[in-house]
Amino acid sequence: MASAPTTIKGTPVNIIVGTHVWAEDNEVAWIDGEVVEIKGTEAVIVTTDGKTIVAAISSIYPKDMEAPRAGVDDMTKLAYLHEPGVLYNLASRFALNEIYTYTGNILIAVNPFRRLPHLYDVHMMEQYKGAVFGELSPHLFAVADACYRAIINEHGSQSILVSGESGAGKTETTKMLMRYLAFMGGRSGTEGRTVEQQVLESNPVLEAFGNSKTVKNNNSSRFGKFVEIQFDKHGKISGAAVRTYLLERSRVCQVSDPERNYHCFYMLCAAPPEDVKKFKLGDPRTFHYLNQSNCYEVANVDDAREYLGTRNAMDVVGINQDEQEAIFRIVAAILHMGNVEFVKGNEIDSSKIKDDTSCYHLKTAAELLMCDEKAMEDSLCKRVIVTPDGSITKPLDPEAAVTSRDAFAKTLYSRLFDWIVDKINSSIGQDPNAKSIIGVLDIYGFESFKVNSFEQLCINLTNEKLQQHFNQHVFKMEQEEYTKDEINWSYVEFVDNQDVLDLIEKVVTNLIVTGS
C-alpha cells in the first residue's frame, strides 16, 4: 500500500491510500475526501461530492472520522487541532444553533447576525450562576461567572479580552458580559439608579458618538473601550469607569461608500422639526461630511427614534439639558463646517470663502459654536507660526484651507467625545477603595484596506499587540510547558507577527529618541 509522510503541526503523520483528508478548495475553503492514489509528493483525492482532485501531500490534513457529527463543545477534545478541523467543528455546531465553543478556557463565538434573547435572559443567568466552568454548555455567562468567582475567592483582579474581526459581535458581547456582572454584583433596594445600571445605560450614548455603519457591521465601534467594574469586599459593584482610546477621527471628514459617518450626525438630521430648525439642518444628502457615501440609512434602525433614545440616555447618565444642547450644537456646527468651500484669494497662495452658500455655512457654524465669524474664517484661511521673534501669519491656499477645516472638525469631535466620556465617568462614580476590579476590553475589529492611513496603522498595531498577548498565553507558554514535560503534543502553528511589531516599534522608538 503506497504511503507518504507529512506533518500535522510538527507531528509526523502517514498519508496512505484510504486516508480521509481535508484539502483546500477555492469556494468553501476546505473540502473533505478520501485518498485513492499516491503519486510521489501528490495525492489523488475523491471528494465527498464526487469530484477527483490532486493536491500536494504537504497541504492536506487528516480528517478525524471519529469526531461526532454535531461537533465537540471544547476543541481541545479534537484529535487534530488544525484549521479545517476547527472550522468544520464550528460549522457543525453553528448548524445546530450552537454559537459558542470552548478552546480550553477561551470562548469562541460565531456571530448569528440575529437576536437570540433566550440565550441571555434571567433564567439563563440563573443556570450559570455558580456553575463549575465547563459543566454546562459553552456560554458567555460561564466566562463572566468564572471571572466573578475568581475575585470573590480573592484571586485578585481579572480581565476579559473581547477580540475579533470587525462585525464579529464584540460590542454586543461586552454588553452581555456587563449585564451578567451587574446581575451577580448588583445592589438591590438602593435609592435611585445603581452604578451597574448607569454603566449599562451609558452604552447608547457612547454608541451614538463612537459607532458607525461599516461594510461588515451596522453598529461598529470605532474606538477602543475598557470598562473597569469595581467591587467592594462583599462582591458588590461599588464603582466603575470607562476608558476609551484611539477614536477613529478621520471618519468625521472622510467616509467610504457604502459606510456611514458616526450615528449622531444622522440622528440629529432626523430630529424633531423644532431641533432641525434650531440647528439649521436638513437632509443628510446636503452635507459634504455625509454625502461622500450613498448610504444614509441603516436597515431596521429609525434615526429619529434613536435621537430621542440618546437624549433619554443622556438624562440617565447625568448630562443635563443645557449640556445636551451644547453637544448637539457642536455636532451641527461640524456638519456646517464641512460645507465651507474655498477658492483662490487675491494674494499669492491665499484663499477666501467660495460663495454665499459657503458664507452661510461658516456663519451658522460660528453661531452654533458661539464664536466670532471673522476669527473663525481667519483660523481656516490663515496659519499662525510662532517664532522666537514673534508670530507670523501665513495665508493658506484653497487646498491647505480644506485640510485646516477638516483638522479643526476632527479635533472638535474628538474633544467632544472625550468630554462625554469624562462626564459619564463622573456621573457613574469611581470607588478609590475598591477591593477588586473586573476589566472588560472591547477592542477594535481587525480591518485592512488597499490604502491604510496612519490612523489605521495605529489601530492595527494595537490589535496585533493584543493578539501577541493572546498568542503568548495561549500558544507559546502552554506549548513550552508541554515540551518541558515531554508530552506528545501536536504543535499548533499560528501567524506570529512579532517580527513586524518589533520592526515598527523599533522605528518609532528611534524617531522618539532622535526627535525626528
C-alpha positions in Angstrom: 0.0 0.0 0.0 1.5 3.3 -1.1 2.1 5.9 1.6 3.8 9.3 2.1 4.8 11.1 5.2 3.6 14.6 6.0 3.4 16.6 9.2 0.5 17.9 11.2 1.7 21.0 13.1 5.1 19.4 13.7 4.0 15.8 14.3 4.7 13.2 11.5 1.6 11.6 10.0 1.4 9.0 7.3 -1.0 9.7 4.4 -1.9 6.4 2.8 -4.5 5.2 0.3 -7.8 5.2 2.1 -6.9 8.1 4.5 -9.8 10.6 4.8 -8.4 14.1 4.5 -9.1 17.8 4.1 -7.9 19.6 1.0 -8.0 23.3 0.2 -10.9 24.5 -2.0 -11.4 27.9 -3.6 -15.1 28.0 -2.9 -15.6 26.5 0.5 -12.0 26.9 1.9 -11.7 23.2 2.8 -13.3 20.1 1.3 -13.1 16.5 2.7 -12.5 13.4 0.7 -10.6 10.0 0.5 -7.1 9.5 -0.8 -7.3 6.9 -3.7 -3.7 7.2 -5.0 -0.3 8.5 -4.0 1.9 9.9 -6.8 5.2 11.0 -5.3 4.5 14.2 -3.4 0.9 14.4 -4.5 -2.3 12.7 -3.6 -5.3 11.9 -5.7 -8.5 12.5 -3.7 -12.1 11.7 -4.4 -14.2 14.3 -2.5 -17.5 13.7 -0.8 -19.3 15.4 -3.7 -17.8 13.0 -6.2 -15.0 15.2 -7.7 -11.5 14.0 -8.2 -8.7 16.4 -7.3 -5.0 16.3 -7.0 -3.3 18.1 -4.0 0.2 18.3 -2.6 0.5 16.0 0.4 2.1 18.8 2.4 -1.0 20.9 2.0 -3.6 18.3 3.1 -4.7 17.3 6.6 -6.2 14.1 8.0 -9.9 14.1 8.9 -11.0 12.8 12.3 -13.5 10.2 11.4 -14.5 9.5 15.0 -15.5 13.1 15.7 -19.2 13.4 16.4 -21.3 14.9 13.6 -22.6 17.6 16.0 -19.1 18.7 16.8 -17.4 18.9 20.2 -18.1 21.7 22.8 -14.4 22.0 23.6 -11.9 21.9 20.7 -9.1 20.6 22.9 -11.1 17.3 22.5 -10.4 17.2 18.8 -7.9 14.6 17.6 -6.4 17.1 15.2 -6.3 20.8 16.1 -5.7 22.1 12.6 -7.6 24.8 10.6 -10.1 22.6 8.6 -10.8 20.6 11.8 -11.5 23.7 13.8 -13.7 25.3 11.1 -15.6 22.1 10.5 -16.3 21.8 14.2 -17.5 25.4 14.5 -19.7 25.0 11.3 -21.2 21.8 12.7 -22.2 23.4 16.0 -23.4 26.6 14.2 -25.8 24.5 12.1 -27.4 23.4 15.3 -27.7 27.0 16.6 -24.8 26.4 19.0 -22.9 29.7 18.6 -20.4 29.2 21.5 -17.5 26.7 21.6 -14.6 26.4 24.1 -10.9 26.0 23.4 -9.8 25.3 26.9 -10.7 28.5 28.9 -11.2 30.5 25.7 -14.7 31.1 24.4 -15.1 31.3 20.6 -18.4 32.9 19.4 -19.8 32.8 15.9 -22.0 35.8 15.2 -25.5 34.6 14.2 -26.4 38.1 12.9 -29.8 37.9 14.6 -31.2 38.5 18.1 -31.3 35.4 20.4 -32.9 36.8 23.5 -33.5 33.4 25.1 -29.7 32.9 25.4 -29.3 36.0 27.6 -32.4 36.2 29.8 -32.5 36.0 33.6 -33.3 32.3 33.5 -30.1 31.6 31.6 -28.1 33.7 34.1 -29.5 31.7 37.0 -28.4 28.5 35.2 -24.7 29.6 35.1 -24.7 31.2 38.5 -22.0 29.4 40.5 -21.8 26.5 37.9 -18.3 24.9 37.5 -16.7 26.2 34.3 -17.2 23.6 31.6 -20.0 21.8 33.4 -22.7 23.4 31.2 -22.8 24.2 27.5 -20.3 26.8 26.4 -21.7 30.3 27.1 -20.6 33.9 27.6 -22.1 33.8 31.1 -19.8 30.9 32.1 -16.7 33.1 31.3 -18.2 36.0 33.3 -19.2 33.8 36.2 -15.7 32.3 36.4 -14.3 35.8 36.4 -16.6 36.9 39.2 -15.9 33.8 41.3 -12.2 34.4 40.9 -12.4 37.9 42.5 -14.8 36.6 45.3 -12.3 33.8 46.1 -9.6 36.5 46.3 -7.6 35.5 43.2 -7.1 39.2 42.5 -8.5 41.5 39.8 -9.5 39.9 36.5 -9.7 41.0 32.8 -11.7 39.7 29.9 -10.5 40.4 26.4 -13.1 40.6 23.7 -11.3 40.3 20.3 -12.1 39.5 16.7 -12.8 40.8 13.2 -15.0 43.9 12.6 -18.6 42.7 12.8 -17.8 39.7 14.9 -20.1 40.9 17.7 -17.6 42.3 20.2 -19.7 45.2 21.3 -22.8 43.1 21.9 -20.7 40.5 23.7 -19.3 43.3 26.0 -22.9 44.4 26.8 -23.9 40.9 27.8 -20.8 40.4 30.0 -21.6 43.6 31.8 -25.3 42.5 32.2 -24.2 39.3 33.9 -21.7 41.1 36.2 -24.4 43.5 37.1 -26.7 40.5 37.8 -24.1 39.0 40.1 -22.7 42.0 41.8 -25.6 44.5 41.6 -27.3 46.0 44.6 -31.0 45.7 45.4 -33.2 48.1 47.2 -31.0 51.1 46.8 -32.4 54.6 46.1 -32.0 56.0 42.6 -30.1 54.3 39.8 -27.3 51.9 40.7 -23.8 52.0 39.4 -24.3 49.0 37.2 -27.5 50.5 35.7 -25.6 53.7 34.8 -22.8 51.7 33.2 -25.2 49.7 31.1 -27.3 52.8 30.2 -24.1 54.7 29.1 -23.8 52.4 26.1 -26.4 54.2 23.9 -24.6 57.5 24.4 -21.2 56.0 23.6 -22.6 54.2 20.6 -24.3 57.3 19.2 -21.0 59.2 19.2 -18.5 56.4 18.8 -20.2 53.9 16.5 -21.0 53.9 12.8 -22.1 51.6 10.0 -19.2 49.9 8.2 -19.0 47.4 5.4 -19.1 44.5 7.8 -21.2 45.9 10.6 -24.2 48.2 11.1 -23.1 49.3 14.6 -19.3 49.1 14.6 -17.4 50.6 17.5 -14.8 53.0 16.0 -12.9 53.4 19.3 -11.3 51.1 21.9 -13.2 50.7 25.2 -12.0 49.3 28.5 -14.8 49.1 31.1 -13.5 48.9 34.6 -16.1 47.5 37.1 -15.1 47.9 40.7 -16.3 45.7 43.6 -16.3 46.1 47.3 -15.3 43.4 49.9 -18.8 41.9 49.7 -18.6 41.3 46.0 -21.0 44.2 45.2 -20.4 46.7 42.5 -19.1 49.9 44.1 -17.9 51.9 41.2 -17.0 51.9 37.5 -15.1 53.7 34.8 -15.0 53.7 31.0 -11.6 54.2 29.4 -11.5 55.0 25.7 -8.7 55.4 23.2 -7.9 55.8 19.5 -11.2 57.2 18.3 -11.3 57.0 14.5 -11.2 60.7 13.9 -10.7 60.5 10.1 -14.2 59.2 9.7 -15.6 62.6 10.7 -14.4 64.1 7.4 -14.0 61.1 5.1 -16.5 58.3 4.6 -16.1 55.4 2.2 -19.1 54.0 0.3 -21.2 52.2 1.5 -20.3 53.2 5.0 -21.8 55.9 7.2 -20.3 58.6 9.5 -21.0 58.5 13.2 -24.6 57.8 14.1 -25.1 61.1 15.9 -24.9 63.1 12.7 -27.8 61.2 11.1 -29.8 61.2 14.3 -29.6 65.0 14.5 -30.7 65.3 10.9 -33.7 63.2 11.7 -34.5 65.0 14.9 -37.9 66.6 15.7 -38.7 69.6 13.4 -38.0 72.2 16.2 -34.5 70.8 16.7 -33.8 70.6 13.0 -34.8 74.2 12.6 -32.8 75.3 15.6 -29.6 73.7 14.3 -30.4 74.7 10.7 -30.1 71.1 9.4 -32.0 69.0 7.0 -31.4 66.1 4.6 -28.1 64.5 5.3 -27.5 64.3 1.5 -26.9 68.1 1.6 -23.8 67.8 3.8 -20.3 67.1 2.5 -19.2 65.1 5.5 -22.2 62.7 5.0 -22.7 62.6 1.2 -19.3 61.1 0.3 -21.2 57.8 0.7 -24.5 56.9 -0.8 -25.5 55.1 2.5 -27.7 57.3 4.7 -29.9 54.8 6.4 -29.4 51.5 8.3 -31.8 48.6 8.0 -34.2 48.3 10.9 -32.9 51.5 12.5 -35.0 54.6 12.9 -32.6 57.6 13.4 -35.4 59.8 14.7 -36.3 57.3 17.4 -32.6 56.7 18.1 -32.1 60.5 18.6 -34.8 60.6 21.3 -33.4 57.4 22.9 -30.0 59.0 23.0 -31.4 62.2 24.7 -33.1 60.0 27.3 -29.8 58.0 27.9 -28.0 61.3 28.4 -30.5 62.2 31.1 -29.8 58.9 32.8 -26.0 59.4 32.9 -26.3 62.9 34.2 -25.8 65.1 31.1 -28.3 67.9 31.7 -30.4 69.7 29.1 -28.0 72.7 28.7 -25.1 70.3 28.2 -27.1 68.3 25.7 -27.9 71.4 23.7 -24.2 72.3 23.6 -23.3 68.8 22.5 -25.7 68.9 19.5 -24.7 72.5 18.7 -21.1 71.2 18.2 -22.3 68.2 16.1 -24.4 70.5 13.9 -21.5 73.0 13.6 -19.2 70.3 12.3 -21.7 69.4 9.6 -21.9 73.1 8.5 -18.1 73.5 8.6 -17.9 70.6 6.1 -19.9 72.7 3.6 -17.5 75.6 3.7 -15.5 75.7 0.5 -12.6 77.9 -0.6 -11.3 79.5 -3.8 -8.0 81.3 -4.6 -7.7 84.7 -2.8 -6.3 88.0 -4.1 -2.8 87.3 -2.8 -0.4 84.6 -3.9 -1.1 81.2 -2.3 -4.1 82.6 -0.3 -7.7 81.6 -0.1 -11.1 83.0 0.6 -14.6 81.7 1.2 -16.0 80.5 -2.1 -19.6 81.9 -2.4 -22.7 82.9 -0.5 -23.6 79.3 0.3 -20.2 78.7 2.0 -20.6 82.1 3.8 -23.9 80.9 5.2 -22.5 77.7 6.5 -19.5 79.5 8.0 -21.8 82.0 9.7 -24.1 79.2 11.0 -21.1 77.2 12.3 -19.8 80.3 14.1 -23.2 81.0 15.7 -23.5 77.4 16.9 -20.0 77.4 18.3 -20.7 80.9 19.8 -17.5 82.3 18.3 -16.6 85.3 16.1 -17.3 84.6 12.4 -14.3 86.6 11.2 -12.0 84.9 13.7 -13.2 81.5 12.5 -12.7 82.5 8.9 -9.1 83.6 9.6 -8.4 80.4 11.5 -9.4 78.4 8.4 -7.7 80.6 5.7 -4.6 81.5 7.6 -1.9 79.8 9.7 -0.1 81.4 12.6 3.6 80.4 13.0 5.1 81.2 16.4 8.9 82.1 16.2 11.3 83.4 18.8 10.9 86.9 17.3 7.1 86.8 17.4 4.1 85.4 15.5 3.9 85.2 11.7 0.6 84.9 9.9 0.8 82.9 6.7 -2.1 82.6 4.2 -3.2 79.2 3.1 -4.1 78.1 -0.4 -7.5 76.6 -1.0 -6.2 73.0 -0.7 -4.5 73.8 2.6 -7.6 75.6 3.9 -9.6 72.5 3.3 -7.0 70.5 5.3 -7.2 73.1 8.0 -11.0 72.9 8.1 -11.0 69.1 8.3 -8.4 69.1 11.0 -10.5 71.6 13.0 -13.6 69.4 12.6 -11.8 66.2 13.7 -10.2 67.8 16.7 -13.5 69.3 17.7 -15.3 66.0 17.5 -12.5 64.2 19.3 -12.6 66.7 22.2 -16.4 66.4 22.4 -16.2 62.6 22.6 -13.6 62.8 25.4 -15.8 65.3 27.3 -18.8 62.9 27.0 -16.7 60.0 28.4 -15.4 62.1 31.3 -19.0 63.2 32.1 -20.2 59.6 32.1 -17.4 58.6 34.4 -18.0 61.5 36.9 -21.7 60.6 36.9 -21.2 56.9 37.5 -18.6 57.4 40.2 -15.4 55.6 40.8 -14.5 53.7 44.1 -10.9 54.5 45.1 -11.1 51.9 47.8 -12.4 49.1 45.6 -11.3 45.6 46.8 -11.1 44.2 43.3 -11.7 45.0 39.6 -13.0 43.2 36.6 -11.9 44.9 33.3 -13.7 44.2 30.0 -11.7 45.2 27.0 -13.8 45.7 23.8 -11.0 46.2 21.2 -11.3 47.3 17.6 -12.2 44.9 14.9 -9.3 43.8 12.6 -9.6 45.7 9.3 -7.2 46.1 6.4 -7.8 48.2 3.3 -6.0 48.7 0.0 -4.7 52.0 1.4 -4.3 52.1 5.2 -3.9 55.5 6.8 -1.6 56.2 9.7 -4.6 56.1 12.0 -5.5 52.6 10.6 -1.9 51.6 11.2 -2.2 52.6 14.9 -5.4 50.6 15.2 -3.9 47.5 13.5 -0.8 47.8 15.7 -2.9 47.9 18.8 -4.8 44.8 17.6 -1.5 42.9 16.8 -0.1 43.8 20.3 -3.1 42.3 21.9 -3.0 39.3 19.6 0.6 38.7 20.7 -0.5 38.8 24.3 -3.1 36.2 23.4 -0.6 34.1 21.5 1.9 34.3 24.4 -0.5 33.0 26.9 -2.5 30.5 24.8 0.1 29.0 22.5 3.7 29.9 23.4 3.7 29.4 27.2 1.4 26.5 27.1 3.4 24.6 24.4 6.6 25.4 26.2 5.2 23.6 29.3 4.2 20.6 27.1 7.7 20.4 25.6 9.2 20.7 29.1 7.1 17.8 30.4 7.8 15.8 27.3 4.2 15.4 26.4 3.4 14.0 23.0 1.8 17.1 21.5 0.8 18.2 18.0 2.4 21.7 17.8 -0.1 24.3 16.9 1.1 26.7 14.2 -0.2 30.2 14.2 0.5 33.5 12.4 3.2 35.2 14.5 3.7 38.8 13.5 6.2 39.6 16.4 8.9 40.4 13.9 6.8 43.0 12.2 5.8 44.5 15.5 9.5 44.7 16.5 10.3 46.4 13.3 7.6 49.1 13.6 8.3 49.7 17.3 12.0 50.0 16.7 11.4 52.7 14.0 9.0 54.5 16.4 11.5 54.3 19.3 14.3 55.7 17.0 12.1 58.6 15.9 11.3 59.4 19.5 15.0 59.2 20.6 16.2 61.3 17.7 13.3 63.7 17.9 12.6 63.3 14.2 
